[in-house]
Amino acid sequence: MKEMRVKGTGVAVPGLNSTQVKSLTILVPTPEVAAAFEATAGPLITRLLTSCNEWRTLTILRDVLLPKLISGELQISEAERHVAEVAA
């Protein structure tokens, strides 16, 4: 971060141009370190993506079913059937 601040343009809203970005020093992990990171982070990332998909599905179900439940247009047993259909 310090290197990026030093290379910033010095304007009110700091920024880097492509030449400055290309000149930044980066640390490249060894294959062993990268594999260890993947072994640790991979399952966490997979769970995060799964949770996001579940959240999206639940949000859609809520937005579709809640108004119908509140209005009485849909009964709980019907809602359960709709949820089971979507989950399958």
C-alpha positions, 0 to 999 in steps of 0.5 A, spaced: 500 500 500 505 504 501 508 503 494 501 505 491 501 511 495 508 514 493 506 512 486 499 516 486 498 522 482 498 527 487 491 530 485 485 530 490 483 524 488 489 519 488 490 514 482 495 510 478 496 510 471 497 503 467 505 505 467 505 506 474 501 500 476 506 496 471 512 498 475 509 496 482 512 490 486 508 484 487 510 478 491 508 471 487 507 465 492 511 459 491 507 453 488 507 450 495 504 456 498 499 457 493 497 450 494 496 451 501 492 457 500 487 454 495 486 448 500 484 453 505 481 458 501 477 454 496 472 450 500 471 457 504 470 460 497 465 455 494 461 455 501 460 463 500 458 462 492 453 457 495 450 461 500 450 467 495 446 462 490 441 460 496 440 467 498 438 469 491 433 463 491 430 465 498 430 472 496 426 471 490 421 466 494 420 471 499 418 477 494 413 472 490 410 468 496 410 474 501 405 478 498 400 472 496 401 470 503 399 477 506 393 478 501 390 471 503 391 469 495 396 463 497 395 458 503 401 456 507 400 449 504 400 451 497 406 455 499 410 449 502 408 446 495 411 451 491 418 452 495 418 444 494 418 445 487 423 450 486 428 447 491 427 440 487 
